[in-house]
Amino acid sequence: MSVEAPVRLLALVVPAALATWYVLARTRRTRQIVVFSSLDLAERVAPSSSGWRRWVTSIAGLAGVLVLAVAFARPVIAIPIPQEQASLILAIDVSLSMGAVDVEPSRIDAAQEAAVRFAQIAPDDLNIGLVAFAGTALPVLAPDTDRASLDTAVDRLGLGQGTAIGEAIFTSLDQLESSVPDPDVPKAIVVLSDGETTVGRPDSEAASAAVAAGVPVYTISFGTSSGTVDYQGERISVPVAPEPLRQIAETTGGQFFETANEPELAQILSTIGSEVAFETEDREVTDWFAVTGLALVSLAIAGSIRWFGRIV
């Protein structure tokens, strides 16, 4: 939270002074009571049973003045505003290395599970499309809010040879342009991969195209350094390669993430989805604070009249 008129926060001196005065007054009163020679007489003069009521009314009153002082400074809070037609493409690596089991049950299975979970918890109005890439990139599903179709498409992904991250970005850009041509609509690409480009157009060329289109590319490096796959009777090491993905994200204004398990991956996807689907807007909430402050002061006055027969 911030305030439009920070100098007005000097008004907080008022509730601070009132609180100090109240504590000193209560302390002085307690000392005066102690001078009575008879504790029974002191109890009759200042019965302890009313102590909690005095604290309730005093705290409510001070809290009300405090909130009103903040309202005077015109408080502002950030509120997420849904973005109409916001669209995101999930570009999932389906190269043979995604069959590695260093992530249970395998890299590709965990990626599919995370994508399905993301589809379930993503903002309802967020359009999600799907691109699968290995040696080439295929537009599997255009951006849409149909989560059932996305689940089915993700479940049918199969593995292939090669890794074409650059082609995946180009294909994702084409999908976004054809589905949502309006340049003002928020768009993003999320590339989920465990490797680096081995075929197709280079990452740098694809990143430049994304920058020109104003589409940030979020990248997620998925897997570990100890991954292996069995191919044609031979065990091949397939360590994750995060640096190429980091460079793509930095170039396009996206973010780079690194993970080695499915729950974290699902959470990352959810965070990205919310960033694309909502825009944060500062909104003044002086009225909220003013109403709350008046309610607290009114409660303090009502309690004082009800319990003590006076306002103060």
N, C-alpha and C positions, 0 to 999 in steps of 0.2 A: 504494500500500500504506500502511496505517496500523497502529498498535499499540493494544492494549487497555490496556496499562500503561506509558505513556511514561516514567514515572520510572525504570522498570527498565532503560531504555537507558543508564543510568549504568554498567551492567555492561560497556559497550563500552570503558571505561577499561582493562579487563584485557587484551584483545588489543592495544590501542594501547600499553600499557606493555610487553607482551611483545615487540612488534615493535621498539620503541625499544631495549629491552635487547639484543635479538639483533643489531641493526645496530651498536650500540656495541661489543658483545663481538667481533663479526667484525672491526671496524675495529682494535680493540686487538690482536687476535691477529695481524692482518696486519702491524702495526707491529713486534710482537715478532719475527716471522719475518725481517723485513728486517735485523735486527741481526746475523744470522749472516754470517760473512765469506765463506762459500762458498755460492753459489747452488745448487750441486748438492746440498749438504747440506740446504738449505732445502726443496728440491723433495722430498727423501726424507722429511723430517719432516712436510711438509704437501703431499702430492702434489695437483696441480691437477685431476687426473682425477676426484677425488671431489667437486669443487666443486659441480657441477650437482646431484649427489645430495643434498648438504646443503641446497641451495636448494629442491629439490622437497619434501623432508620438512618443512623449516621453513615454507615457504609453505602446504603442506597443513595443517599443524598450526595455524598462525595463522588460516587461513581457517576451519577447523573451530571454533575458539574464538569467532571473530567471529560465525559463523552461530548457534552455541549461545547467545551473548549476545543476539542478536536474538530467538531462540526464547523466551528468558526473559521478554521484553517482550510476548509473546502477539501475534504479527503477524496482521493481518487483510487480506484482499484482496477486491476486488469481483468477483463471479462472475456472468455472465449466466445467468438461469434462464428456460427457455422458458415462455411464458404460454399455457395451454390455450385454444383457441377465439379467440385474438387475431384481430381482424378489421379490415380497412382497405378503404376505398372510394376508388378512383381516379376523380375527377370531371374529365373532360377536356373542355376548351373546343373545340367544333367550329364556332365562328362563322366567317363568311367571311374575317375577318382572319387566321385561322390558315393561310390559303393563301399568305401572304406568303413570299417566298423570301429574306428577309434572313438566315434560318437555313437552311442547306443540308440536304436538297434543298428543304424548305419547313418552316414551323413545325409543321404538322400531321403531316407525314411523320416529322420528327425526334421529335415527341412519341410517335408510335406506336412507333417503333423503340426509344425509351427505355423505354416501358411493357413491350414484349416482353422486352427485356433484363432489366428489373426482375423480371418473372415468372420468368425463368430463374435468377436469383441470390438471390431472396428466400428467407427461411427456409421450409422445406417445410411447416411446420405453420401458417403464416400464411394466413388466409382473405382472399382479395382479390376485391373486387367492382368493378363498372364502371358509372359513370354518365356519359352524354354530354349536353352542354348547348350550346344555341345560344339561340334564342328561347324554348325550353322545355327542361326537363330530363327525360331518359328513363332509367329504370332498365334498363340493358342486361344486366347480369349480377349475380346475388346473390353475396355473399361465399362463396368456396369455395376449396378447394385444387387444383381442377382447372385446371392451367396451360394445357392445350391449348385448353380452352373460352375462356379469357381471351385467348389469342393470336388465336383466330379472331374473337372479338368486337372486339378492338382493330383488327384488320386491316379490318373492315367499316365502320369509322366514316366518315361523310360529312359535308360542310359544310352549314351552314344560316345563315339570317339571325338577327341579334340575339345578345345576350349576357345570360344569366340566371344569374348566379353565386349569387344568393340562392336561387333555385329549385333549383339544383344541390345546395346544402347541405341544404335541406329534404328533397329526394328521397334523398340519401345517408343522412340520419338515419333516414328511414323504412325504408330497406333494412337498416340496421344493427339497428334495433329489431325488425323482423320476423324477421330471420335469427338474431340473438343477443340475446334479450330480457334475459338476465342482466346487471344493471347493473355487476357486479363484473368482467366480462370486459373486457379492454383493447380499446378501439375508437378509430379515428381516421379522419379524412377528409383526403385530399390533393387540393387544387384546383389544376389546372394551367391557366393562362389567360394571355392576352396583353392583355386589355382590362378594362373595368369594366362593371358592370351597366347595361343599357339598357332591359330589360323585366323584369316580374315583381316579386316581393317584394324589398324593399331588403336590402342586405347586413347592415345593423345588426340587422334582425329575425331574419335567419337565424343570425347570430352569437349572439344572445341565446338562441335555441333550442338551439344547440350547447352553450352554457355550461350551460343547464338540464339537458341530457342528459348532461353530463360528458364530452363528446366533443371533444377538441382538433382544430382544423382547421389543417393545414399548407398553406401556399400557396406556389406557385412561379410567379413572373412570368417568362414565356418569350417572348423576342423582343428586338428592338432598337428604337431610336428612329427608325430610317430605313426601317422596313417599309412596303411599298406593295402594293396589290392592284389588279388590273384588273377593273372591274365595269361591265357594260353599256357597254363602249367607253370608259370613263373610268378614268384611274389615280387611285386614292384613297390618301392617306397613312393608315397604320394603326400609329402608334407604340405601343409597349408602355406600359401604364399600371400601374405597380407599387404605387402608394400604397393603392388600395382593398384590394388583397390583403394588404398589410402590416398594415392596420388589422384585418382579419378575424383574422389569425394572432395578433396581440397581444391582441385581445379574448377569444379562445377558449383561450388558453394553448398554442397551437401555435407553429410557427416559420415565418418568412418567408424564402424563398430567391429569388435573382435570378440568372438565367443566360441565355446566348444560344447554347448549343451542346448537342448531344445527349449527348456523353459525360458532361459535368457533370450534366446532367439525370438520367441513369441512376444516377450515383453518389449524387445527392441522394435519389432514390427508394429506393435501397438502404439508405441511412443511416436514413431515416424508417422503413422496414420493420423494420429491426433494433430500433429504439427501441420499436416497437409490439409486436413478437413476443417480446421478452425484457425481463425485469425484473432490474435489478442488485441482488444481495443480498450483504451483507458476510458473509464466512465466515472463522472463525479457522483458521489453518494452522500452528499451533505444531508439530504432529506432523511436517509436511513439513520445517520448519527443523531440528527436533531430529534427525531421521533423517539429514539431509544433513550436519549438523555432526558427528554421531557417526561417519559414514562417512569424513569428511575426517580427523578425529583418528585413527581406526583406520588409515587409509592412511598417515598420517605415522608412527605407531608401527611398523607393519609394515615400512615402508621403512627406518626407522632400524635395526631389528633385522636385516633382511636385508643391508643394506649395511655397517653399522658394528658389528654385534654387540651393540648396547645400545639402550635406549629413547631416551635423550637423548644 
